[in-house]
Amino acid sequence: MTTTDADAALVRVDAVLGHAGEDPWPDRLRHARVDVLVLDQAEAQKSRLRKTTVRGAEIAIALDRGLQLRDGDVLGWDEARRTAVVARVDLKDVLVIDLIELLGEPPERALARCVELGHALGNQHWAAVVKGTRVYVPLTVARTVMAAVMRTHSFEGVSFAFAPGAEVIPYLAPHEARRLFGAAQGHDHTDARGIHP
């Protein structure tokens, strides 16, 4: 990073320096002037981005492909001025559908439930990421609406709950996080089918 001064024309970030919650950053930041770069969940998935911080510094992010910003990432540090730029990522909640109970079912029944679930999610145009026995679906509508859809279908052997996006993202590969959290920003038939432009 070249500088964290808000008067500078442009702050370039090509690497994450650390995390605000991990050593040595909590002590450093406690006695520093911290500027915040607020990102929504789609912006946090981008490796190239230009945006202004809360205090008015213009930030140009150019990270290695596949890297994604996390809430609390330290993007800049100026030791002489004791100033820092820290990312604040607003990740929405995620619908987590658990299929673990289906493993004890006969294969034909388990397969039928999965196809029924896929059909229901597809009818809602909800993107989904499957990891092991869990299906993660971004909140694109109100939580009550998503819960009502799941209860209406009452899939036998399938349970669901809602979890904060920050708890889910560590389990996802970068491309899965982009799909999950990018899809939450708006309806996109292309992403819902899994085809990336």
N, C-alpha and C positions, 0 to 999 in steps of 0.2 A: 504494500500500500504506500502511496506517495505521501499522503497527509490525511489527517482527520479534521482539519480546520474547515468550518462551514464556509469560510470566505474563499476557499480554493475553488478553482473553476471545475475540476473534476477529480474524483477520488477513484483510482483504479484498484480493483480487488481481483487477484488471480489465484488466491488460496485462502482457505479458512485457517486462521491462526490458532484456534482452539475453541473451547466451549466455556461460557460464562460460569458454569457450575463445576468445572474441573480445574484442578491446580495447574498453573498458579493464578488463574484468572479471578476467582472470588476476591482475593486480597487486593489484587491490582485494581479491579473495577470499583471496589469499595471507596477508594480514595481518588477516583478519576472522574472526569467529566465524560459521561456516556451519551452518545448520540445513538438514536434507534432507527434502524431501517425496517419499516413495517411491510411485511409481505403477506399476500394471501396465499392460499394453498397451491394455486396454479403457478404463481410467480416463484415460489420456493423450489419448484421442480425444474426450473430453467437454469441452464449453465451459462447463458448469456442474458444479461438484463441491465437496463439503465433505469434508475429511479432515484428520487430525492428522499433524504432522511427527514426525520421530524424537525431537526434544526436547520434544514435547508441545504445540506451538502449534497451535491450530485454524485451518485455512485454508479460506476460502470463495472459490472461483474462479468468476468470472463474466466470461469472455472473449467477444469478438465471435464470432458463429456462424461455423463453418468453420475457426476456428483450432484447432490441436492443439499440445499441449505436446511438446517434444523433451527428450531427456536433456541436462541441463546448462543448461536455461533458468533464468534468474535471475528469480524471482518477487517478491522483496522485497529492499529495501536500506534500511538506516537508517544514514545517514552518521555521525550523532552517536555512536551505539553501536557502529559498525563491525560490524554484524550483517547477515546475508543469509539468504534462503531460496532454495534451489536445487532444481530438480526432478531426480529420478533415475528414469528410465523404463526398465523391464525389458521390452525387446522380444524376443520369441522369434525363433528362426530361421524362415526361409521357404523353402519348396520353390520353386525357380525353374525353370520348364519353358521351354526355348528352341525355338521353331519356325522359326528362321531358315533352316534347311536345306530346309524345305518350299517356300520361295519359288522354288527351282529345279526343283521337281517340276511335272508337268502339273497344271492346276487341279483335275481330278477326283480325283487321288490325294491332293493336299494337303487338299482338302475332306474326303475320307474319313478321313484321319488326324485331323483336327481334331474331327470328329464322334465318332470312336472315343475320343479323349482325353476329350472332354466327357462321354461315356457312362461311362467309367471313373471320372472324378472325381465325377460325379453318384452313381454306385453307392456310393461311399465317403461321400457327403454332405459332400464337401469344398468349401467356398466357394472361389471363384477370382476374381482380378482380371486382366483382359487389358490389357496395355499394349504396343502395337506387336506385335512378334513374340514377346513373353514372356508367360507365364502365371504369376502369383504365387499360391501356395497356402499358407495358414497351417498351421503344425504343430499339428494337433489330436490327433495320436497320436505315438508314438515315431518318430524319424527312420528307424530300421531298417524299420519297418512301411511307411512311405511309400515308401522306396526299393524295398522288395520288391514293392509294388503296381506301381510304374513298370517294374521289371525284368520282372515277370510278363507284362505286356502287350507289352513290347519294341516300342514304337512306332517304326517305321522313320522316320528323318529327324527324330526328336524326341530332344533331349538334356535332361538335368536335373542340377541341383546344388542344394546348400543354401547359403543366404547369411544373414548376420545381419540381423535386422529393421532395425537402424539404417542398414544400407547400402541397403536397399530403399526405405525411407520417403521419401527425397528425390524419388523418381521418381513418387510417388503424389499425386493430388489428395486433399484432406481427406476427401471421401466415400469414396474408394477405400481410404484408410488405415483409416477406421472400419470398413469392411466386412472388410478383410483381418485387422486385428488384433483387432477386436471378435469376429469369428468364431472366433478361436483360443481364446477364453475358454471356449467350450463349444459343444456341438452344438445347432444351431438350424435346423430345416427351413425356416423362413421366410427366414433370411439365405441359406441355401444356394441357394434359388431366386431370390435377388436381390430379393425383395419386402421392403420395410422397413415395420415396423409404424407 
